[in-house]
Amino acid sequence: MTVKLLKSRIKRIKEALEREHIRNVEISSRVGWGAGMRRVKIGPSGARERELESRLNEYKRQLKEFEGET
């Protein structure tokens, strides 16, 4: 994997992470007060957001390794 490819992947994942965060906030804001009393599942899970964050951290680590070598 090249440095250019890693940088482009980091950029794409940052954008996807931002979109997912906005989506989760919108879903959470539509949940009314007291919804937790009436429902078991009241909001977004956040699993996709956590997965994107872990991928982003992995790509950043790889980029540091590449830049450290050259």
Backbone torsions as a table, in degrees:
resi	resn	phi	psi	omega
1	MET	NA	135.8	-178.4
2	THR	-93.6	165.8	179.2
3	VAL	-63.5	-40.4	-179.6
4	LYS	-62.0	-42.8	179.3
5	LEU	-65.4	-41.9	178.3
6	LEU	-62.6	-42.5	179.6
7	LYS	-63.6	-39.6	179.6
8	SER	-68.5	-37.8	177.7
9	ARG	-66.8	-40.2	178.0
10	ILE	-61.3	-42.6	179.6
11	LYS	-62.8	-45.5	-179.5
12	ARG	-64.2	-40.6	-178.5
13	ILE	-70.3	-35.8	176.0
14	LYS	-61.2	-42.3	178.7
15	GLU	-64.5	-43.2	179.7
16	ALA	-65.4	-38.2	178.5
17	LEU	-65.3	-39.6	177.8
18	GLU	-65.1	-43.6	177.9
19	ARG	-61.8	-42.7	-179.0
20	GLU	-66.0	-38.9	177.9
21	HIS	-63.7	-45.1	178.2
22	ILE	-60.8	-42.5	179.5
23	ARG	-61.5	-45.1	-179.7
24	ASN	-64.8	-38.6	178.6
25	VAL	-65.9	-41.4	178.6
26	GLU	-63.1	-42.8	179.3
27	ILE	-64.0	-43.9	-179.2
28	SER	-65.3	-35.5	-177.8
29	SER	-72.2	-21.0	179.0
30	ARG	-82.9	-9.9	-179.3
31	VAL	-79.9	124.5	-177.1
32	GLY	-76.3	165.4	179.0
33	TRP	-66.6	136.5	179.3
34	GLY	86.0	3.3	-178.9
35	ALA	-64.8	-29.0	179.4
36	GLY	-65.3	-24.5	178.4
37	MET	-76.5	-27.1	-174.6
38	ARG	-100.1	-20.5	-174.3
39	ARG	-129.4	156.4	175.0
40	VAL	-83.3	-47.3	-179.1
41	LYS	-104.3	119.0	-175.3
42	ILE	-114.2	-13.7	-176.3
43	GLY	-152.0	-172.5	-179.5
44	PRO	-70.8	155.1	-176.0
45	SER	-81.9	-35.1	-178.7
46	GLY	84.4	3.7	-178.7
47	ALA	-65.2	-41.4	179.8
48	ARG	-63.6	-39.8	179.8
49	GLU	-64.1	-42.7	178.3
50	ARG	-65.2	-38.7	179.8
51	GLU	-65.6	-42.2	178.0
52	LEU	-64.4	-39.4	178.2
53	GLU	-63.2	-41.1	-179.8
54	SER	-67.6	-39.6	176.5
55	ARG	-63.2	-42.6	179.3
56	LEU	-61.2	-43.9	178.3
57	ASN	-63.6	-38.1	178.5
58	GLU	-65.2	-44.0	178.9
59	TYR	-65.7	-37.6	177.8
60	LYS	-64.6	-39.7	178.0
61	ARG	-63.1	-44.1	178.6
62	GLN	-63.1	-39.2	179.7
63	LEU	-64.0	-41.1	177.8
64	LYS	-61.8	-40.4	178.5
65	GLU	-63.4	-44.3	178.8
66	PHE	-62.3	-44.8	-178.1
67	GLU	-70.6	-28.1	177.4
68	GLY	-71.7	-30.8	-179.7
69	GLU	-73.3	-35.0	-175.7
70	THR	-91.3	NA	NA
